[in-house]
Amino acid sequence: MRNRVTALSATALLTASLLVGSASPAHATLTGCTTWQEGYIVYSKCTGGTGTQAVYVSGVHVNPAVGWIAMTGPRVGVGEISSVNFPGTVRYRWTTLYD
């Protein structure tokens, strides 16, 4: 009986340590994020925080047969600029945040 209680206690301790060890990290928080457009190029930049970001753009392609499209720029760090050359009329643009 004593071995069974010891084994049960060890299992409970191991389970508790695994739960604490597998806690997810804090989510990224970016600040000072802005988007802007110059011609067909759309940009985003975040000036503070942690994590990465990318510009996201959606709108109507210059060729009407293509229709509605969406594009994402490269993921970049704080203080860097993500950009995408959008071939059409931009309807929506925003900054996508990543951990």
N, C-alpha and C positions, 0 to 999 in steps of 0.2 A: 504494500500500500504506500509506503514511504517513497519508493522509486516512482510510482505513478504520480504522486503529488509533485515530486521534484521535476519529472519530465513535463508535466502540465505547466508548472511555473516557468521552466526554461522556454517552453513554446510561447507562452504569453509574453515573456520578456523579449524574445526574438521578434515576434510579430509587432510589438510596440516599437522596437528599434527600427524595423523596416519601414513602418509607416512614417516615422519622423524623418528617416533618411531619404524617403522618396517624395517629400513635400515639394511642390512645384515652386520655381523661383518667382519673384515678383514680376509683374508685367511691365513692359517698357512704357515709359511715359515721355512723350516728346512734347515740347512747348515751342511757341512762336512759329507755328507752321503756317505757311502761306503758299498760294498757287497763283500763277499769272500766265498770260499768254502773249506771245509776240509773233504775229503772223500765224503760221501753222504749227509753231513749236510751243508746247505747254510745259511749264516748269513747276517744281515744288521744292521747298526748302524749310527745314526746321532748325531753329537757332539754339535750342537747349534740350536737355533731357538725356535719355538713354534709349538704345534700340536703333532700328533702321526705319527708313521711310521710302516710299516711291510715289510718283505722281500717277494718278489714274484718270483716264479721259474717256468719255463716250460721246457719240454724236453720229451725224449722218455723213457717210463717205461721199467724196466728190463725184463718184460714179453712182448715179441713182440706182442702177441695177444691183449694186452691192448692198445698199441700205444702211441700217444701223450697225455700228461697230464700236468696240471698246478696246483700249490699249493701255498697257501699264509700262511705265519707265523702269529703269534699273533701280534696285534697292541700294540706297546709299546711307551713310552715317550722318550724325549731327553736323550741321554746318556745310554739308555738301548739297549739290543741286541734282535732282533727278529730272530728266527731260525726255520728251517723246515728240517726234515729228508726226502730227496727226493729219492724215490726208482727207480733210473734209471740214465740215462745220461743227465746232465743238458745242455741245449742249450742256454737258456737265463735266466738272473737273474737281478733284479733291486729292488730298494726301492720304495714302493708305499707310497705317502704322504697323510695324512688325516687332516682335520681341527680339 
